[in-house]
Amino acid sequence: MTTYNTKEPLGSASAKVLYDNAQNFDHLSNDQENELWPDRFGKNRLTWHGMEERYKTALANLGLNPVGTFQGGVVINSAGDIIQDETTGAWYRWDDLTTLPKTVPPGSTPDSSGGTGVGKWLAVDVSDVLRRELALPTGAEQIGYGYVTVAERLSYDVYFTGGSGATIEEIQAFIDANEGCTIQFPPGDYDITDWLFVPANTKLKGAQEISIKSHNVNHPEYTSIIDSMFSAPGITRFNLKGAPTKYIVTDVVEATDDASISAGITLSDENSGLENILIAGWRELTDSSYERPNIAGSVDAGATPCFDMGIFIPAISGCSVKGVAVIGYFSSGYACLYLDASRSYLNNGSGNTFNIDDRLKSNSMCDLTVQDCFFWSMDYNTPTQNTGAVSAYGIKLKGTDRDIRDLTKYPTVSGAASNWIWGGHGTSDQFYINTVARGIYFDASLRTFNGDTRLSDTTTGNNGYPTESMAGRGSKIFFTNCTFRLGNIYLNRVTNFNIVNCYGEAGTFTQTNLTGRVTVVGGDILQSYQSVTLPNVDGSTPSVPYDTNTSSMFFSYGSGKNDRFQLFHASPSNVYFRPHFDNKIANGYYDGTTRWAWSNTYTVQLTTASITCFGTANSVNFVKPPRLPSFTTAGRPALGLVDAGAQILDTTLGYAITWTGSAWKNGTGTIV
C-alpha cells in the first residue's frame, strides 16, 4: 500500500501522486520478498522478483534437463538444467538465474557449491523429471526392454496410419518404406485394387485372429457368422476388388507362355508373412458393379472374379501365413492360396514383367508354415453352391508341366539336367496346421537341379514310378489337424506327403502313377478314391493302369478307409502280404510296367532252427497233417550228425524213414 493513496486520475502531477509512484516503482523493481505489489489504484501487479519466479517455473515446466552430478562437476547454463547429488540421490536446480552460467567443480556437494535455499540450490521432484522425460518423443529410449530399449523394440512394429481410405499406391509405399518390420493394420476395410507386395522379412498383421471353421459355411445356421465378419468393427479386412493388372508370372506350360494372371497379396521375398487378416475376393457382376463374398449371393451367369487368386507365393522360401481367412471368388484352376513351384532362383529374370519390375525374388517353394487359416473359394456364378467342390481350390501348388523323364529333351549337363531351371532348391518342408481348405491340389515335380539322379527317382520302365522319399522335390509336406471340406484332394508328382488326423468330405481323392509315398493316419477322409494313369514319356499308355488300391506307395491307417501298410494290406474282404523280391518289389514294382500284389497267401516259407511249445501239451497243431519232404531212394539228401532226427518220405520204398546221424532207418530200426 502506498503512503498517500489519493487515487487521483491517471496523469495527475500532484506531489502526493508523484511520491506514491516513486514508492510503487521502488517495490516493483527492488522488492525481493513480495511477488505481488498493489499499484496506486489498488490492483496487484507482479514485482520484478515475482516475474523472475514465474519465469523460472515456466522454464521448468517446459522440461527439466539432467546435465550431470555434483561429484562429477558440470556447468549449469539454463533454468531447466538439473544435477544430482550422488550421495543422497536428490536432484537440484540453481535458483539464481542472474549468475548463470554457474560452474560446479568436480567433487562438490550442494553445500560446498553455493548452499541450499532461495537464490541457491533448490531440490527438484525427481518423479516430475521422469514424467517429463518419458512424455518426450524420445521417452521410450529411457525404458529398458530385456537387452534393448522400448524404443528399439517398438521400431520392429510400425502402425499403418493411412486409414481405411488409403489407395493401393499409398499402402504399397508405406510397406516399402518399412521393409523388415511388422506392419500393423488397424481394424477396418482396405481396398486392394491391384497387386500388393510384401518384401523380405516383412509381415502384414491385422488387429485380431480370424477364427472360423468349416461348419460356418456348410450349415445354414452358421452362415451369419461369415456375414458378420464383413461388418465387425475389430477385424482388418483386405478387399480384393476392381480390375487389377495382369502379368505372366509362372512357367508351367512348356514351349509357350503361361496365361497372364492377377494376385491380391503377394509374398514376394524371403521370410515374408501375413497374420490376422480377412482377405475377401470380390466379383464383378453382369451390371459392372462389384460385390463382396456372400454365401447367399444371387446367381449371375455373367459374373467374373476380380482377382485370379487371393495369396500368391511365387517360389519364395520361409513364408508364414497365420490366423488368416481368404474367402471369395477366384478364377478356375487357381486358389485362395496359390503356391508356384515353376519358378526358382535359376528361373527368375530381373527387371521385367516376369518379375513385375524386379519385385518377385523367387528362390524355392520350401519352408512354408500355414497355421490356423481358412481358405474358402466360392462359385462366382452361383455363390450358394455349398454341396461340393468348385473350380478354384482352397490351396494349390503347381510346378512345371515339363516331363523330366525325357532324357532326350532334358539331357544331363554338369550334374544337372539341361534346361532344367525350374523348381530351384526344391519344393519341400511345408507345414499346414489346424487349417480349413476347400480342396487341395499338389503337383510339383520329381526333380530339381540338385544333381542328375532323376532315374533313381523312378523305375527303369516307362511309367516312371517315384520312390518313397525324394528329398527336396515335391516332398516332406505335412497336413495336421486340417479339414478338406466340400472339395477335392489331388496329388501328382509329390512324395512323402502326410495327412495326419484330418477330416475330408464331398469330393474325390485322386492319386496318379507319378504320386510317391502318401501316408494318411487317423481322422476321417471320406472323399472317394480315384486313380489316374498318366501316359509314358512317348505318349503311349502304360500297359497296366495305375490303381491306388494296390499301390505300395499308399499308406492308410484309421482314416475311415481300408487300412494299407505297403507290404501288409487289410480290408473287409482280404488280409494279405504284398510279394517281395529283393531290389524290386520293395519299391512297389517288378518289371517296370506292372505293380504286383497277392490277394491271397498260398505259401509261406518258414526258416527257423526250432519251434518250441511252451504249453503243457507240448504239441504243434496243424489244420491238416503236415507233409514231409519227398525223395526217391537215389535222391535222398546228404545229411550230417547235427541232422539226426530228420524225416523224409522215401517214394521208392513207399514209407517214411528217419536219419539217425549216420544212416537212414525204417520204423523197426533197420538201415534202409
Secondary structure, DSSP 4 states (H G I P E B T S, - for coil): --SS---PPTT---HHHHHHHHHHHHHHHH-SS-SEEE-TTS-EEE-HHHHHHHHHHHHHHH--EEEEETTT-EEE-STTEEEE-TTT--EEEE--GGG-SEEE-TT--TTTTT-BSTTSEEEE-HHHHHHHHHHSTTGGGGSEETTEEHHHHHTTEEE--S-TT--HHHHHHHHHHTTTSEEE--SEEEEE-S-EEE-TT-EEE-SS-----THHHHSGGGHHHHHHHTT-TT-EEEEE-S----B-----SSSSPPPPB-EEEEE-STT-EEES-EEEE-EE-TTS-EE---TTPPP-TT-EES-SEEEEEES-SS-EEES-EEEEE--TT-EEEEEE-S-BTTB--SSSGGGTTTT-----S-SEEEES-EEEEE-SS-TT--SS--SSEEEEEE-----TT-TTTS-EETTEETT--SSTT-EEEEEEES-EES-EEEE--S--SS-S-GGGGS-SSSS----S--TTEEEEEEEES-EEESS-EEEES-EEEEEES-EEESSEEEEETT---EEEESSEE-SEEEEE-PPPTTSPPPSS---GGG-TTEEEESSSS--EETTEEE-SS-EEEPP--TTTGGGT-SSSS-----SS--------S-----STT-----SSPPPPPEE-STTPPP--GGGTT-EEEETTTTEEEEE-SS-EE-TTS-B-
